[in-house]
Amino acid sequence: ILGRQVEALSRLKAPFGTYFITGNHEYYWGVSAWLKKAAELGFIPLVNENRIVDVKGVKLLVAGVTDMTAVHFVPEHQHNTPKALASPGKADFTLLLDHRPSEYAEAEALGVNLQLSGHTHGGQFFPFSLLIRFFYKYYRGLDRYKRMWIYVNPGTGYWGPPHHFLVPAEIT
């Protein structure tokens, strides 16, 4: 099932690497296969871990955490932001990839400069597009929380009904 549908992702290229974190749906549909396929496609899977990348002399820490529901499927994948950020090297800037935007306060307290998230689908369609703000403080776009920026991508896919209505799909 992970063949043709995701092969196009192998064409994504970035000078400092392409990274993969799990969301809730990877756990519903065989997370081990998803992690293996992501690596085969050239991604660097981050399971509560990080990499330090040198960008013209600036040390960028790219950390990734598992989804909050992971512990119910794979106990050793319990969401652990402190572990993901732990590094023997000093970073000038810390980027956290966290599927759910709801853990922003912990990330900011741990010194994250930018958190990239998804999960909310931006509400996906009416009436959820109105109700989403009652469940997530940050559910779409760029915001600032204290010293940290958070960006929540509404995605290109969907849950439930196969469409977006008045909530544009996005590739950031």
N, C-alpha and C positions, 0 to 999 in steps of 0.2 A: 504493500500500500504506500510505502514511502518512496517509491521509484520515480516515475514520470512527474508526479505532482510537484516535487520539490527540486528536481534536477536543475531547473533554471537558476536556482540560488547559487549554484556553483560558479556562475559568471560574475557574482559580486566580488569586486576586488577593492582592497583598501591598502594604502601604503603601510599601515601599522597593524594590519590584521583585521579579520572579520570574526566577531565573537557571537557566541550562542548561549542563551540562558533558557531555562525551562519556564514554561507558564503552566497553568493548571491543566490545560488540555493535553499536553504531552504526557502527564501522569495518567489521564483517563485512557490513553491509547498506546501504552507501552513505552515508557520513558527510556528504557535501555536502547530500544531500536532507534528512537529519536536522537539520542546522544551519539550513537554510533554513526547514523546517517549524517548528522551535522559535521562530524569529524571527517567523514569520507568526502563531503562537499567542500572541505577546506576551512571550515569554521573552527575556532578554538572554543570548545565548550568550557564554561566556567560554572562549576558546581560548588558554590560557597568558596570561591578562590579568586585569585587575581593574577595579573601580569603587569609588570612595569615596562613601559615603552618609552624609549628615548626619542623625543621629538625636538630635534635641533638643540640638544642640550637641556631641554626641559623634561623632567621625569613625570610621566603621566601614569597613574595607577588606574588600571581598568579592572574593576571588580564586578563579579556577578554572583547573585544569590538565587537559590531555588525558590520555587513558588511556596507560599504559605501552606498549601495543602499537601505538599510533597511528603511530609512525615507520615501521612495516612497510607501512603502507597509504598514508599521506600524509607524506612526509619532513618537510615544514615544520610538521607537527603534533607533532614530538617533544616528549615530556613535559618541561616545564621550569619547575620550581617557582620558582627565583630570578627568572626573567622574569615569571612570573605575579604575583609579589609586588612587583616593582619599581614604584615610584610616586613622582612628584615631591612629593606631599603627605604629610604625617605623619598616621598613623592612631593612634587610641586603642585600637583593638581590631582584630585581624586574624582573619578567618574564611577558611579554605581549603576549597574544594570539590574533593575528589580522589576519583575513583571507587574506587580501590583503597586500602585502609587500610595497605598495607605500607610506604608512604613516610613514616610518622609521625616517624621520628627526624630526617630532613632537615627536615621542616616545623617541628618544635620548635626545631631549631638555628637556623632562619631567623626565629624570633620569632612563629610562628603561635600564637594563643591557643586556637583551636578548629578542629578538622578534622572535616568531615562526609564520610563515605564510605559505600560500599555494597559491591557486587561479590561478597561472600561468600555471599549468600543465607542467612546464618546457619547454613550447612550443608545447608539445605533439607529433607533427610529422612535417616533412618537408613540406612546407617551413617555417611554423610558428616557428620551432625550431631555425631558423636563424633570424626571424623578431622580436621575443619576446624581444630581448635586446634593441630594439628601443622604447619599451613601458615601460619596467621595468628595473631600474638599477640593482635590485636584483631579479632574476627570478628562481634560482635553487642553492641549496647548502648553504654553510656557508660563510659569509662575515663579514667584520667589517666596521661599519660606526662610525667614531670618537671614542667615548667611549663605543659604544654598538655593540654587536654581533647580527646578523640577520641570521636566517636559513629559507630557503624557500624550502618546500617539494614539489616535482612534483606530488605527489599523486599516487593513484592506479587507479583512475577512469579517465573519459574523458568527454569532451564536444563534441558535433557533432559526427564525425565518431568514431565508437567504437574500437579504437586501439591507441597504442603508437608506434611510429616508430622512431628509433634511439634516443629515450628519454626513458630510463628505468623507469618503475613504481617503487615506493618506499614506504615502510613502515619504518619510522624512529624509 
